[in-house]
């Protein structure tokens, strides 16, 4: 028997864990997370649609401006042949200044030819992206991030679901391109044999026509593939943006505050409001009760208000406190169930009573004032 010595290399399995916090992502993304993702440049869009529309725009531009481009190219060749003898016979040879002048002229003439194609390509690219994601430019995706150089993250991207989808789309695109190109050339096979019997200009025109027609067919199919990819990208984006229950709670805490802290704050505010309200009870003219569940304290100061004002109200435990304080302060307590309910439901603290309750409250105040005057006398 013999022993085997093994070299143990410790490693952290957390490196192979999925990104994000623990828990299953079952919750729909919040508007804040979608907004943050938009600022980071993370949106649901398909590059295949952009490429397809741009390719279609190029071939349509080629069909429209082919004659224009052909004439301009012919003019460039004529110009070159015209200046060629002058270059050869130039004293002292071709100087750098003369070369730069010819080069600038050639670049200018070439840009004139390319301008329609560049404008149409840019417009197709811009409009397609705008339709997919709207207008909100950001430079965030261009910022360097060290996480992009993480070999483990790169390894996971190579064998990710997205890589498999990209491979399927690539195979589909190559297959369709070859199929469309083959069928287009096959349909034009008889026409191609005429190239030997027609002029060079006519031959070039025929070849360009076949290329443009084939390119337009490929572009249309490419766009249909792009729509399928766009549907997948929208589904994938929504699935990637899903959140765990803990993430939703943490985001709510960060944006709205901790619910427990907010609850304590509301409780302190209610207690402070109740203390201020209870200070008004001793100054009240009367407390109208339900008699056990509701208590409403009324004060009428004809020098300040046009009508009686509710200075305190409460139900159950708070109603008992109001009545106890009223007894200790010798404030009259009158039982009137309908009026107590109406005042409690329709009038807030420190508001005057509505006109429809004037008569009922006035009758009670009249009795209170009469009894007070009799006690004084």
C-alpha positions as CSV (number, residue, x, y, z in Angstrom):
1,X,0.0,0.0,0.0
2,X,1.2,3.5,-0.7
3,X,-0.2,6.9,0.0
4,X,-1.0,9.5,-2.6
5,X,-0.2,13.1,-1.9
6,X,-2.7,15.6,-3.4
7,X,-2.1,19.3,-3.8
8,X,-5.1,21.1,-2.4
9,X,-5.8,24.5,-4.0
10,X,-8.4,26.5,-2.1
11,X,-10.9,28.6,-4.1
12,X,-14.0,30.5,-3.4
13,X,-17.2,29.1,-5.0
14,X,-18.7,32.5,-4.7
15,X,-16.8,33.5,-7.8
16,X,-19.0,31.2,-9.8
17,X,-22.3,32.4,-8.2
18,X,-24.6,34.6,-10.2
19,X,-24.4,38.3,-9.8
20,X,-26.6,40.2,-7.5
21,X,-28.0,39.4,-4.1
22,X,-29.4,36.1,-3.0
23,X,-32.9,35.0,-3.5
24,X,-34.9,34.2,-6.6
25,X,-35.7,37.2,-8.8
26,X,-39.5,37.0,-9.0
27,X,-40.5,40.7,-8.7
28,X,-41.1,43.0,-11.7
29,X,-38.5,45.8,-11.9
30,X,-39.4,49.1,-10.3
31,X,-39.5,52.3,-12.2
32,X,-36.4,53.5,-10.4
33,X,-34.4,50.4,-11.4
34,X,-35.6,50.8,-15.0
35,X,-34.6,54.5,-14.9
36,X,-31.2,53.7,-13.4
37,X,-30.6,51.1,-16.1
38,X,-31.6,53.6,-18.8
39,X,-29.0,56.1,-17.4
40,X,-26.4,53.3,-17.6
41,X,-27.3,52.7,-21.2
42,X,-29.0,49.4,-20.5
43,X,-32.1,49.2,-22.8
44,X,-33.9,46.5,-24.8
45,X,-32.9,46.9,-28.4
46,X,-31.8,44.8,-31.3
47,X,-28.6,45.5,-33.3
48,X,-29.9,43.2,-36.0
49,X,-32.8,45.6,-36.8
50,X,-30.3,48.5,-37.0
51,X,-28.0,46.6,-39.2
52,X,-30.8,45.4,-41.4
53,X,-32.4,48.8,-41.9
54,X,-29.0,50.4,-42.5
55,X,-28.2,47.7,-45.1
56,X,-31.5,48.2,-46.8
57,X,-30.9,51.9,-46.9
58,X,-27.5,51.4,-48.4
59,X,-28.8,49.2,-51.2
60,X,-31.8,51.5,-51.9
61,X,-29.4,54.5,-52.0
62,X,-27.2,52.4,-54.4
63,X,-30.2,51.9,-56.7
64,X,-31.2,55.5,-56.6
65,X,-27.8,57.1,-56.8
66,X,-26.0,54.5,-58.9
67,X,-26.2,56.6,-62.0
68,X,-25.0,59.7,-60.1
69,X,-22.1,57.8,-58.6
70,X,-21.2,56.3,-62.0
71,X,-21.0,59.7,-63.7
72,X,-19.0,61.1,-60.8
73,X,-16.5,58.2,-60.9
74,X,-16.1,58.6,-64.6
75,X,-15.4,62.3,-64.1
76,X,-12.7,61.5,-61.6
77,X,-11.0,59.1,-64.0
78,X,-11.2,61.7,-66.8
79,X,-9.8,64.4,-64.5
80,X,-6.9,62.1,-63.4
81,X,-6.1,61.3,-67.1
82,X,-6.2,65.0,-67.9
83,X,-3.8,66.1,-65.2
84,X,-1.5,63.0,-65.6
85,X,0.6,64.6,-68.5
86,X,1.0,67.8,-66.4
87,X,2.3,65.7,-63.5
88,X,4.8,63.8,-65.7
89,X,6.1,67.0,-67.4
90,X,6.2,69.0,-64.1
91,X,9.6,70.7,-63.7
92,X,11.5,69.4,-60.6
93,X,9.1,66.4,-60.3
94,X,5.9,66.2,-58.2
95,X,6.3,68.5,-55.2
96,X,4.6,67.8,-51.9
97,X,2.4,70.9,-52.3
98,X,1.2,69.8,-55.7
99,X,0.6,66.3,-54.4
100,X,-1.5,67.6,-51.4
101,X,-3.5,69.8,-53.8
102,X,-4.3,66.8,-56.0
103,X,-5.1,64.6,-52.9
104,X,-7.5,67.2,-51.4
105,X,-9.3,67.6,-54.7
106,X,-9.6,63.8,-55.0
107,X,-10.9,63.5,-51.4
108,X,-13.5,66.2,-52.1
109,X,-14.8,64.5,-55.3
110,X,-14.9,61.2,-53.5
111,X,-16.9,62.7,-50.6
112,X,-19.4,64.1,-53.0
113,X,-20.0,60.6,-54.3
114,X,-20.2,59.0,-50.8
115,X,-22.3,61.8,-49.2
116,X,-25.8,60.4,-50.2
117,X,-24.8,56.9,-48.9
118,X,-23.4,58.3,-45.6
119,X,-26.4,60.5,-45.0
120,X,-28.9,57.7,-45.7
121,X,-26.9,55.3,-43.6
122,X,-26.7,57.7,-40.6
123,X,-30.4,58.5,-40.9
124,X,-31.4,54.9,-41.0
125,X,-29.2,54.0,-38.0
126,X,-30.4,57.0,-36.0
127,X,-34.1,56.6,-36.6
128,X,-34.0,52.9,-36.0
129,X,-32.3,53.3,-32.6
130,X,-34.7,56.2,-31.8
131,X,-37.8,54.1,-32.5
132,X,-36.5,51.3,-30.3
133,X,-35.3,53.1,-27.2
134,X,-36.3,56.8,-27.6
135,X,-34.1,59.9,-27.1
136,X,-32.0,59.9,-24.0
137,X,-28.3,59.9,-24.9
138,X,-25.7,58.8,-22.3
139,X,-22.0,58.2,-22.3
140,X,-22.0,55.7,-19.5
141,X,-21.5,52.6,-21.7
142,X,-18.2,54.2,-22.9
143,X,-16.8,54.7,-19.4
144,X,-14.0,52.1,-18.6
145,X,-14.9,49.6,-16.0
146,X,-12.6,47.1,-14.3
147,X,-15.4,44.6,-14.1
148,X,-15.2,44.2,-17.9
149,X,-11.7,42.8,-17.5
150,X,-12.8,40.1,-15.0
151,X,-11.8,36.8,-16.6
152,X,-14.5,34.9,-14.7
153,X,-17.2,37.2,-15.9
154,X,-15.8,36.9,-19.4
155,X,-15.8,33.1,-19.1
156,X,-19.4,33.1,-18.0
157,X,-20.4,35.4,-20.9
158,X,-18.8,33.0,-23.4
159,X,-21.0,30.1,-22.2
160,X,-24.1,32.2,-21.4
161,X,-27.6,31.9,-22.9
162,X,-27.0,35.1,-24.9
163,X,-23.9,33.6,-26.6
164,X,-26.0,30.6,-27.6
165,X,-28.7,32.9,-29.0
166,X,-26.1,34.9,-30.9
167,X,-24.7,31.7,-32.4
168,X,-28.1,30.6,-33.5
169,X,-28.7,34.0,-35.1
170,X,-25.3,34.0,-36.8
171,X,-26.0,30.6,-38.3
172,X,-29.4,31.7,-39.4
173,X,-28.0,34.8,-41.0
174,X,-25.2,33.0,-42.9
175,X,-27.7,30.3,-44.1
176,X,-30.2,32.8,-45.3
177,X,-27.6,35.0,-47.0
178,X,-26.1,32.0,-48.9
179,X,-29.6,30.8,-49.8
180,X,-30.8,34.2,-51.1
181,X,-27.6,34.8,-53.0
182,X,-27.7,31.4,-54.6
183,X,-31.4,31.7,-55.7
184,X,-30.8,35.2,-57.0
185,X,-27.8,34.2,-59.1
186,X,-29.6,31.1,-60.2
187,X,-32.6,33.1,-61.4
188,X,-30.2,35.4,-63.4
189,X,-28.1,32.5,-64.8
190,X,-29.4,32.9,-68.3
191,X,-28.9,36.7,-68.2
192,X,-25.3,36.3,-67.0
193,X,-24.3,34.4,-70.2
194,X,-25.2,37.5,-72.2
195,X,-22.2,39.4,-70.6
196,X,-20.0,38.1,-73.4
197,X,-22.2,39.7,-76.1
198,X,-22.8,43.2,-74.6
199,X,-20.6,46.2,-73.9
200,X,-18.6,46.7,-70.7
201,X,-20.9,49.5,-69.5
202,X,-24.0,47.4,-70.0
203,X,-22.2,44.4,-68.3
204,X,-21.4,46.5,-65.3
205,X,-24.9,47.9,-65.1
206,X,-26.3,44.3,-65.2
207,X,-24.0,43.1,-62.5
208,X,-24.7,46.0,-60.3
209,X,-28.5,45.5,-60.8
210,X,-28.1,41.8,-59.7
211,X,-26.1,42.8,-56.7
212,X,-28.5,45.5,-55.6
213,X,-31.6,43.2,-56.0
214,X,-29.9,40.5,-54.0
215,X,-28.8,43.0,-51.4
216,X,-32.3,44.3,-51.0
217,X,-33.7,40.8,-50.5
218,X,-31.0,40.0,-47.9
219,X,-31.8,43.2,-46.1
220,X,-35.5,42.5,-45.9
221,X,-34.9,39.0,-44.5
222,X,-32.3,40.5,-42.1
223,X,-34.9,43.0,-40.8
224,X,-37.4,40.1,-40.1
225,X,-34.6,38.3,-38.2
226,X,-34.1,41.6,-36.4
227,X,-37.7,41.8,-35.2
228,X,-37.4,38.2,-33.8
229,X,-34.2,39.3,-32.1
230,X,-35.9,42.5,-30.8
231,X,-38.7,40.4,-29.2
232,X,-36.1,38.2,-27.6
233,X,-34.1,41.2,-26.3
234,X,-37.2,42.7,-24.7
235,X,-38.0,39.5,-23.0
236,X,-34.4,39.0,-21.8
237,X,-34.2,42.6,-20.6
238,X,-37.3,42.3,-18.6
239,X,-36.1,39.0,-17.1
240,X,-32.7,40.5,-16.3
241,X,-34.2,43.5,-14.6
242,X,-36.4,41.4,-12.3
243,X,-35.6,41.9,-8.6
244,X,-35.6,39.8,-5.5
245,X,-38.0,40.6,-2.7
246,X,-35.0,41.8,-0.6
247,X,-33.9,44.1,-3.4
248,X,-37.3,45.7,-3.6
249,X,-37.3,46.2,0.2
250,X,-33.8,47.7,0.1
251,X,-34.7,50.1,-2.7
252,X,-37.8,51.2,-0.9
253,X,-35.8,51.9,2.2
254,X,-33.2,53.9,0.2
255,X,-35.9,56.0,-1.6
256,X,-38.8,56.2,0.8
257,X,-37.0,55.5,4.1
258,X,-37.2,52.7,6.5
259,X,-41.0,51.8,7.1
260,X,-40.3,51.3,10.9
261,X,-38.6,54.7,11.2
262,X,-41.4,56.4,9.2
263,X,-43.9,54.7,11.4
264,X,-42.2,56.0,14.5
265,X,-42.1,59.5,13.0
266,X,-45.8,59.4,12.2
267,X,-46.5,58.2,15.7
268,X,-44.5,61.0,17.2
269,X,-46.3,63.5,15.0
270,X,-49.7,62.1,16.0
271,X,-48.7,62.3,19.7
272,X,-47.5,65.9,19.3
273,X,-50.7,66.8,17.5
274,X,-52.8,65.1,20.2
275,X,-50.9,67.0,23.0
276,X,-51.6,70.4,21.2
277,X,-55.2,69.3,20.7
278,X,-55.7,68.4,24.4
279,X,-54.4,71.8,25.5
280,X,-57.4,73.3,23.7
281,X,-60.0,71.3,25.6
282,X,-60.0,73.4,28.8
283,X,-60.8,76.5,26.7
284,X,-63.7,74.8,24.9
285,X,-67.3,75.9,25.4
286,X,-68.8,72.4,25.3
287,X,-67.9,68.8,24.5
288,X,-70.5,66.9,22.4
289,X,-70.4,63.1,22.8
290,X,-71.7,60.0,21.3
291,X,-71.7,59.4,24.4
292,X,-68.9,56.7,24.8
293,X,-67.2,56.4,21.4
294,X,-66.9,60.0,20.1
295,X,-66.1,63.3,21.7
296,X,-65.9,66.7,19.9
297,X,-64.9,69.9,21.7
298,X,-66.4,73.2,20.4
299,X,-65.2,76.7,21.0
300,X,-67.0,79.9,19.7
301,X,-65.1,83.2,19.8
302,X,-67.3,85.8,18.1
303,X,-64.4,88.2,18.0
304,X,-62.3,85.9,15.7
305,X,-64.7,83.4,14.0
306,X,-68.0,83.7,12.2
307,X,-69.0,80.3,13.5
308,X,-68.1,77.8,16.2
309,X,-64.8,76.0,15.7
310,X,-63.8,72.3,16.5
311,X,-60.7,72.5,18.7
312,X,-60.4,68.8,19.6
313,X,-62.0,65.5,18.6
314,X,-61.4,61.8,19.1
315,X,-62.9,58.4,19.4
316,X,-62.7,55.5,21.9
317,X,-59.6,56.0,24.1
318,X,-58.9,59.6,22.9
319,X,-62.6,60.5,23.4
320,X,-62.4,59.3,27.0
321,X,-59.3,61.5,27.5
322,X,-61.1,64.5,26.1
323,X,-64.1,63.9,28.4
324,X,-62.0,63.3,31.5
325,X,-60.1,66.6,30.8
326,X,-63.3,68.4,30.2
327,X,-64.7,67.2,33.6
328,X,-61.5,68.3,35.3
329,X,-61.7,71.7,33.6
330,X,-65.5,72.1,34.3
331,X,-66.3,72.1,30.5
332,X,-69.9,71.1,29.9
333,X,-70.4,67.7,28.3
334,X,-73.6,67.3,26.2
335,X,-74.7,64.0,24.7
336,X,-76.0,64.2,21.1
337,X,-75.3,61.1,19.0
338,X,-76.2,62.4,15.5
339,X,-74.5,65.7,16.0
340,X,-71.3,64.1,17.5
341,X,-71.1,61.7,14.5
342,X,-71.6,64.5,12.0
343,X,-69.1,66.8,13.6
344,X,-66.5,64.1,13.9
345,X,-66.9,62.9,10.3
346,X,-67.2,66.3,8.5
347,X,-65.1,68.8,10.4
348,X,-61.4,68.7,11.0
349,X,-59.6,70.1,14.0
350,X,-59.3,73.9,14.0
351,X,-62.0,74.2,11.3
352,X,-65.3,76.0,11.7
353,X,-68.5,73.9,11.5
354,X,-70.5,73.9,8.2
355,X,-73.7,75.9,7.8
356,X,-75.9,72.8,7.9
357,X,-74.9,72.2,11.5
358,X,-75.3,75.8,12.7
359,X,-78.8,75.3,14.1
360,X,-77.9,72.2,16.1
361,X,-74.7,73.6,17.6
362,X,-76.4,77.0,18.3
363,X,-79.1,75.3,20.4
364,X,-76.5,73.5,22.5
365,X,-74.4,76.6,23.0
366,X,-77.5,78.6,24.0
367,X,-78.3,76.1,26.8
368,X,-74.6,76.1,27.9
369,X,-74.4,79.9,28.0
370,X,-77.8,80.1,29.9
371,X,-76.5,77.6,32.5
372,X,-73.2,79.5,32.8
373,X,-75.0,82.8,33.3
374,X,-77.3,81.3,36.0
375,X,-74.3,79.9,37.8
376,X,-72.6,83.3,37.8
377,X,-75.6,85.1,39.0
